[in-house]
Amino acid sequence: MSVSMTAPLALITGASRGLGLETARQLGARGYRLAIAARDEVRLAAAHKELASLGHDVRAQTVDMAYPPSVSALGHWAVGLGPLACLVNAAGILPGQGHNESVLAAREDDVSAAIAVNALGPWRLVRAVAAGLADNATIVNVSSGLGALTDMGGGYFAYRASKTMLNVLTRTLAAELAPRGIMVNSVCPGWVKTDMGGPNATRTIAEGASGIVWAATLKPGGPSGGFFRDGKTIDW
């Protein structure tokens, strides 16, 4: 498939696997040019090869979302590819994976790592690409119901704290970018069969990514500052 340079450009982090890669697949199928980023160079190269084999116009750049200069470099690279029609912050970590850490038992380095990658990374990236976002662009922060305050319980303290902070970024950024028509939303993909979600998860990767793609492809004047799952509003 030949994609015009006037086709919309999407920047997707965490795109070497799981939800990020599937989001790239679905956006590519919709005619988007793809700028994909991830930390693992080998997996990123494999994702680039797969997406290119599907006929998508794709470029790749490694990034460490916990390292500010790396995030800044990614933003500079992406903006150089043309105005961004959408940014999908899909990169994320679950520190101490497999352990349901309580507030009192959580390790400080795990909490710091989760916030650095899951919240501060997207914040830094948004700052790096803000000037290169097209009017009426979309920003999708891939969040989680575990970050919702309404029914928050115990456990997963590091992850919950980071996703709640990401939701704060969504709300404040949506208000501040509203004059440019830029729509900023958080999306919970549900419990998905990814490396993070595990084999017992109830949703396929394609099902989880569909709600992300919905928010990424909103038409001008669409909802902003919301928290969604499958295109439907959920509680903060």
N, C-alpha and C positions, 0 to 999 in steps of 0.2 A: 504494500500500500504506500503510495506516495503522499506525503503530508506537506502542505504548503507552509512556508515560513510565516504566513499570516494566521495559521491555525493557533488556537489558544495554547498557552504554555503552562504546564503544571509542574510545580516542584514538590516532590514527595520524599520525606525523610523516612528512615526505617524501611526502605524499599527493597532490601535484599532478600526478604522472606516475608511470610505471613501476610498480615493485613496490608502492610505497605506495598508489597509486591502485587497482591491481588488488586489493590486500588489502582496501581499503575496499569495493570492489564486492562481493567475496565475503562479507565480514562483513555488509554490508547485506542481501545476499540471504538470510542466515541470521537476519535479524530484529534485528540490532544497531542501536542508535542510533550515529551516527557523529560524532565530533569530529575534523576533519581539519586539518592544519597543514602549511605549507610557506613557504619564503622568497619565492618569486615570486608576487606578488599577482595578476597577470593569469592565470597558469596555475592558481592556486588557485581563482580565481573560475570558471574554465572547468570545473575538476574538480567544484566544488560544484554547478554547473548540471547537469552530466552525472549525478551521483549523485542529485540531486533529481528529475531527469527519469525515473529508474528507480524512483521511489517511495520512496527511502530517506529517513529522518529524518536530516538532515545539517546540521551547523554548521561554519563554517570560521574559522580565525584564522591570520594570518601570524606567522611566527617566524623569527628568525635564530639558529640553533642554536649559533653561535659567540659570541653576545653574551649574557652571563648575565642581564641584566635582561629581555631578550626571552623567554628560556626560563622565567624565573620568572613572567612575566606570562601565558605560555601555560598553565603549571601552574595558576595561580590561576583562570584562565578555565575550564579543563577541570573542575576540582574543583567549580566553581559549577554545572555542568550535572548533577551527581549523582554517586553513587559509581561509580568506574571499574571495570568488569569486566575490561578488558584495556588494556594500553599496548603499542603496537607502535612501537619505535624504528627506523623505516625510513629516516630522513633520513641521507644520507651523501654524501661527495665523494671523488673520485679526483684529487688534485692533479696538475698537469702532465699532464692526461689525454692518453693516446696515447704517453706516454714511460715507458719501463720503467726508472725511476731506480734506480741502485745506491746503496748506503750512502754511498759516497764522493762521488757526484755529486749526491745529493739536495740541494735547496735548503732552507735552514733554515725559510723562511717556509712552504714546502709541507708540511714535516713538522709544523710548529706548527698549520697550518690543518687538516690531517687529524685530528690528535689533538683539536683544539678541537671540530670538528663531529661526528666519528665516535665519540668516547669521552667527552669532557668534557660535551658537550651532553646525551647520554642520562643521564649521572650527575646532572647538575644537574636535569634534568626529573624523574627518579625522586625526588630529594629534594623537589621542589616538589609532587609529587602523592601522596607516600607516605601522608599522613594521609587522603587521599580515595580510596585503593584499597579496594575491597570485600574482605572476607575471601574467600579462595579465588580471588582474581583471578589473572590471568596477565600476565606481562611478557615480551615477545619482543624480543630484541636481534638485529636483522638483521646477521649477521656474514658471514664469508667463509672459505673454505678457505685463502685466502692468509694468514689470521691464525693458522692452526694451526701449532704448534711442531713437531709430529711429523715432518712432511716438508717443513719450510720450506726454501726455496732462496734464491737471490739475486733482486734486483730488487724494484720496487714497495715500497721501504723505508717511505715515509711511510704508505701504505695498510696494509701488513702490521702496522706498529707500532700503528696506531690500532685495528685490528680485534682484535689480540691484547689490547690494553688493554680493549676492550669485552668480551672473553671473561672477563677478570679481574673486571669488574663483574658479569657474570652469575654467576660462581661465588660471589663473596663476598656478593652481594645475596641469592642463593638461600638461603644459610645463615642470613642475618640475618632474612629474612622468613618463614622456615619456620614459626615459631610461629603465624603468621596464616594458614597454609595457602596462601600466595601462591607460585605457581610461576613461576620465572624461568629462561628458557632462551635459548641462542643458536641461531640457525638460519642455515645456509648455503643460499641458494636455488639454488646452482649458477651456471653461466655462462649468463646470461640476456640475451636480446635487448632490452636497455634502452639508453638513451643512454650509460650507462656501459659496459655489456657489449659494445655494438657489434653490427653486423649479422651477424657471423660466429659469434656465440654459438650454443650448441647447444640452448638451452631457450627455450620461449616464456615470456612474462611470466606467463601463467596457471599454467604448470607451476611456475615459481619461487615464485609467491605461495601455492600450495597448501600447501607445508610451513610457511609462516608462519602461515597460517590454522589449520592443524592445531595448532600450539603455542599459538595465541591462544585456542582453544576447548577446551582440555583440561578434563576434568571434575575436580572436587575429588579430591585424592589422586594426581593424575597426576605424571609425572616432573618434576623440578626440578633445576637446576644442570647441565643437559646441553647437548651440542652435537649438533645434528641436521641432517639433510638428508632431505627427503621422509619425515619421521617416523621415521627410522632413525638410531641413534647413529653419530657419526663421531668420529675421534680429535681430541684437542686439539692 
